[in-house]
């Protein structure tokens, strides 16, 4: 059995890691840590009563490393980089859910996150944890930079058309809506989605200025083979979880709905967690909530040279914890969908 540690267990992603890993047949959770007063994890999450009996408290890297083979860091940006070197020096594998090792250009990271990177020498060692594109590298990785939720939904939607050189890479518009859990759990504050429900409202934020933008640009540029800068408007909507991205791409090639659907189905034919929907069927967040699936729908307007691609994921599962477990499965040679 693989011994697991979860740092940041009191957050939304941390809770989902506990939920998923508890039912994984090849692992056992040995440490759960958070910046909170000592409390049993089944008091923090009463649904764990009778299922997991571990003390959850503030622990250092040395203590967690003693108990675990692999550590999930469900921590805020800027915190993970303080811990990763200690784990790697102790030969522990790390799956980091923060942005600290996703962006390959350290200057770009420091600009967008407004902090000096404390261990830039580890950035090149990190493998970007999007299995559909980096599976072979993930198999050999010691450090996984687990992708962000918005980038996951957008990259998976754009990739087939970009790879085919079928679209103008300079005019991509990404319109994304996320459940309020994407903002994270802040102790002492009322959940954001309750406030949004009270106001009967949803809103855009960080218009073309979200910190996930350099991550999206980096990865779609790799796929395209040349520099891409997307236009990106995120929104928060009055639901707990789920994410829907609508991506507008200007076509350079003659293509219709039938050809586009074939392109996407062929591209993702071996990917269990990617479901390309039939013509005329579009994604709905209710169909992916609490799953690791990404549903993709397409609509082509040849007369306008326009492709509209829509993706739906659970921002906390395929957009965070589920993808992290998928990466762990690949790293250790388990069946990729095990526990998911």
C-alpha positions in Angstrom: 0.0 0.0 0.0 1.1 3.5 -0.8 1.3 5.9 2.2 -0.3 9.3 1.5 0.1 12.7 3.1 -2.3 15.6 2.4 -1.2 19.1 3.4 -3.9 21.7 3.2 -6.6 19.1 4.2 -9.0 21.8 5.5 -9.5 23.4 2.1 -12.0 22.4 -0.6 -9.4 20.6 -2.7 -7.9 19.0 0.4 -11.4 17.6 1.4 -11.9 16.2 -2.1 -8.5 14.5 -1.9 -9.5 12.8 1.3 -12.8 11.8 -0.2 -11.2 10.3 -3.3 -8.2 8.7 -1.7 -10.2 7.1 1.1 -11.8 4.8 -1.5 -8.6 4.1 -3.5 -7.7 0.4 -3.2 -3.9 0.9 -3.4 -3.3 3.7 -0.9 -3.8 4.6 2.8 -3.9 8.1 4.2 -1.3 8.5 6.9 -1.1 12.2 7.5 -3.5 15.1 7.1 -2.2 18.6 7.9 -3.6 22.1 7.9 -3.0 25.5 9.6 -5.7 24.8 12.2 -5.8 23.9 15.9 -5.5 20.2 16.6 -8.7 18.4 15.6 -9.6 14.9 14.5 -10.3 14.9 10.8 -13.7 13.2 11.4 -14.7 16.2 13.6 -13.6 18.6 10.8 -15.6 16.5 8.3 -18.3 14.5 10.1 -19.0 12.4 7.0 -15.7 10.7 7.9 -17.0 9.3 11.1 -16.1 5.6 11.3 -14.0 5.9 8.2 -10.8 7.8 9.0 -9.4 8.5 12.5 -6.4 10.9 12.2 -5.4 14.0 13.9 -5.4 17.1 11.6 -3.0 19.8 12.7 -0.1 22.0 11.5 2.8 19.7 10.6 6.2 20.4 9.1 7.6 18.7 6.0 9.9 16.4 8.1 7.0 15.0 10.1 4.8 14.4 7.1 7.7 12.8 5.2 8.3 10.3 7.9 4.8 8.9 7.5 4.4 9.1 3.7 5.7 8.0 0.3 3.9 10.7 -1.7 2.5 14.0 -0.6 -0.3 16.1 -2.0 0.1 19.8 -1.4 -3.3 21.4 -1.5 -1.9 24.7 -0.4 -2.1 28.4 -1.4 0.2 29.7 -4.0 3.6 30.8 -2.6 3.4 28.2 0.2 4.2 25.0 -1.7 7.6 26.3 -2.8 8.7 26.5 0.8 8.0 22.8 1.3 8.8 21.0 -2.0 12.6 21.0 -1.7 12.4 19.3 1.7 10.2 16.5 0.4 12.3 15.9 -2.7 15.5 15.8 -0.7 13.9 13.0 1.3 13.1 11.1 -1.9 9.3 11.7 -1.5 7.2 12.3 -4.6 5.1 15.5 -4.6 1.9 16.4 -6.4 1.5 20.2 -6.0 -1.9 21.7 -6.6 -0.7 25.2 -6.4 0.7 27.3 -9.2 4.2 27.5 -7.8 5.8 25.1 -10.4 3.4 25.3 -13.3 5.0 28.3 -15.1 8.4 27.5 -16.7 9.5 31.1 -17.0 10.3 32.2 -13.4 10.1 35.9 -14.4 6.6 35.4 -15.6 5.7 33.6 -12.4 7.1 36.4 -10.3 5.3 39.0 -12.3 1.9 37.4 -12.0 2.2 36.1 -8.5 4.1 39.2 -7.2 6.6 37.2 -5.1 10.2 36.0 -5.6 10.3 32.3 -6.3 12.3 30.6 -3.5 13.5 27.6 -5.4 13.5 28.2 -9.2 16.0 25.4 -9.7 13.1 22.9 -9.2 10.8 24.4 -11.9 12.5 22.4 -14.7 12.1 19.3 -12.6 8.4 19.7 -12.4 6.1 18.0 -14.9 2.9 19.8 -15.9 0.3 17.3 -14.8 -2.1 17.3 -17.7 -2.2 13.5 -18.5 -3.7 13.8 -21.9 -0.5 15.6 -23.1 2.3 14.6 -20.6 1.6 11.0 -19.7 5.0 9.6 -20.5 6.8 12.4 -18.5 4.4 12.0 -15.6 5.3 8.3 -15.3 8.9 9.3 -14.5 8.2 12.5 -12.4 9.2 13.2 -8.9 7.3 16.5 -8.8 4.0 17.2 -10.5 2.7 20.7 -11.1 -1.0 19.9 -11.1 -2.9 22.2 -13.6 -5.3 24.9 -12.6 -9.0 24.4 -13.2 -9.5 27.2 -15.8 -6.4 26.0 -17.8 -7.6 22.4 -17.7 -11.0 23.3 -19.2 -9.5 25.6 -21.8 -6.5 23.6 -22.9 -8.5 20.5 -23.4 -11.1 22.4 -25.4 -8.5 24.2 -27.7 -6.0 21.5 -28.3 -7.4 19.5 -31.2 -8.0 22.5 -33.4 -4.7 24.1 -32.5 -2.8 20.9 -33.2 -4.5 20.7 -36.6 -3.4 24.3 -37.3 -7.1 24.9 -38.1 -7.6 28.2 -36.2 -6.1 31.7 -35.9 -4.1 31.4 -32.7 -4.0 35.1 -32.3 -7.8 35.6 -31.8 -8.8 33.0 -29.2 -11.5 34.2 -26.7 -12.2 32.1 -23.6 -15.3 32.8 -21.5 -15.4 30.7 -18.3 -17.8 30.3 -15.5 -16.8 28.7 -12.2 -18.7 27.6 -9.1 -17.8 29.7 -6.0 -15.6 26.9 -4.5 -13.0 28.0 -7.0 -12.2 30.9 -4.7 -11.2 28.5 -1.9 -12.4 28.0 1.6 -11.6 30.9 4.0 -12.2 30.1 7.7 -14.7 32.4 9.3 -16.3 33.6 6.1 -19.7 32.7 4.7 -19.3 30.6 1.5 -19.3 32.9 -1.5 -22.0 30.9 -3.3 -24.4 31.6 -0.5 -23.8 35.3 -0.9 -24.2 35.1 -4.7 -27.5 33.2 -4.2 -28.7 35.8 -1.9 -28.0 38.5 -4.5 -29.4 36.3 -7.3 -26.3 37.3 -9.3 -23.1 36.2 -11.0 -20.2 38.4 -12.2 -17.0 38.6 -14.1 -13.7 39.2 -12.4 -10.0 39.8 -13.2 -11.0 40.4 -16.8 -8.0 39.5 -19.0 -5.9 39.7 -15.9 -6.4 36.3 -14.1 -3.3 34.5 -12.8 -4.2 31.4 -14.8 -3.6 33.3 -18.1 0.2 32.7 -18.3 -0.4 29.1 -17.6 -3.0 28.8 -20.4 -0.8 30.8 -22.8 2.2 28.6 -22.0 0.4 25.3 -22.7 -1.5 26.3 -25.8 1.7 27.8 -27.2 3.4 24.4 -26.7 0.5 22.7 -28.6 0.4 25.3 -31.3 4.2 25.3 -31.8 4.4 29.1 -31.6 3.4 31.9 -29.2 -0.3 32.2 -28.3 -1.9 34.8 -26.0 -5.6 34.1 -25.3 -8.2 36.5 -24.2 -9.8 35.2 -21.0 -12.8 36.4 -19.0 -13.6 34.3 -15.8 -16.9 34.6 -14.0 -18.1 33.3 -10.6 -21.6 31.9 -10.6 -24.0 31.0 -7.8 -23.4 27.3 -7.6 -21.0 25.4 -5.3 -18.9 23.6 -7.9 -18.6 23.0 -11.6 -17.0 24.9 -14.5 -18.1 25.7 -18.0 -15.8 27.3 -20.6 -16.9 28.6 -23.9 -14.1 29.1 -26.4 -14.4 31.1 -29.6 -11.8 30.3 -32.3 -11.5 31.8 -35.8 -11.1 29.1 -38.4 -8.3 29.1 -41.0 -9.4 25.9 -42.6 -12.7 24.7 -44.2 -14.3 22.5 -41.6 -17.9 21.6 -40.7 -19.6 20.1 -37.6 -19.0 16.5 -38.9 -15.3 17.0 -39.6 -14.8 18.9 -36.3 -16.5 16.1 -34.2 -14.4 13.5 -36.0 -11.2 15.5 -35.3 -12.1 15.7 -31.6 -13.2 12.1 -31.2 -10.0 10.9 -33.0 -7.8 13.2 -30.9 -9.3 11.9 -27.6 -10.1 8.4 -28.6 -7.9 6.8 -26.0 -8.7 9.2 -23.2 -11.2 7.7 -20.7 -11.9 11.0 -18.9 -12.6 13.0 -22.1 -16.1 12.7 -23.4 -16.7 14.3 -26.8 -20.4 14.8 -27.1 -22.5 14.1 -30.2 -23.4 16.8 -32.7 -26.0 19.1 -31.2 -25.3 18.1 -27.6 -23.6 20.5 -25.4 -21.9 20.2 -22.0 -23.8 20.7 -18.7 -22.0 21.0 -15.4 -24.5 18.7 -13.6 -23.2 15.8 -15.7 -19.6 16.2 -14.5 -20.0 17.3 -10.9 -18.0 15.0 -8.5 -16.4 13.2 -11.4 -13.1 13.4 -13.2 -14.7 13.8 -16.6 -14.3 16.6 -19.1 -17.3 16.9 -21.4 -16.7 18.7 -24.7 -19.3 20.0 -27.2 -18.7 21.8 -30.5 -20.6 24.0 -32.9 -19.0 25.1 -36.2 -20.2 28.1 -38.3 -18.4 27.8 -41.6 -20.0 30.9 -43.1 -18.5 32.9 -40.2 -15.2 30.9 -40.1 -16.0 30.4 -36.4 -15.7 27.4 -34.1 -17.3 27.4 -30.7 -16.0 24.8 -28.3 -17.6 24.2 -24.9 -16.2 22.2 -22.0 -17.5 21.3 -18.6 -15.5 19.9 -15.6 -15.8 19.8 -11.9 -13.4 22.5 -10.8 -12.4 20.6 -7.7 -12.0 17.2 -9.4 -10.7 17.2 -12.9 -9.7 20.8 -12.2 -7.8 19.9 -9.0 -8.0 16.8 -6.8 -9.2 14.2 -9.2 -6.6 15.1 -11.8 -4.0 15.0 -8.9 -5.0 11.4 -8.2 -5.0 10.6 -11.9 -1.4 11.8 -11.9 -0.6 9.7 -8.9 -2.0 6.6 -10.6 0.2 7.2 -13.6 3.3 7.8 -11.5 2.9 4.5 -9.7 1.7 2.4 -12.6 -1.8 1.9 -11.2 -4.8 1.8 -13.6 -5.3 5.4 -14.5 -9.0 5.6 -13.5 -8.5 3.7 -10.2 -10.3 5.4 -7.3 -11.9 7.8 -9.8 
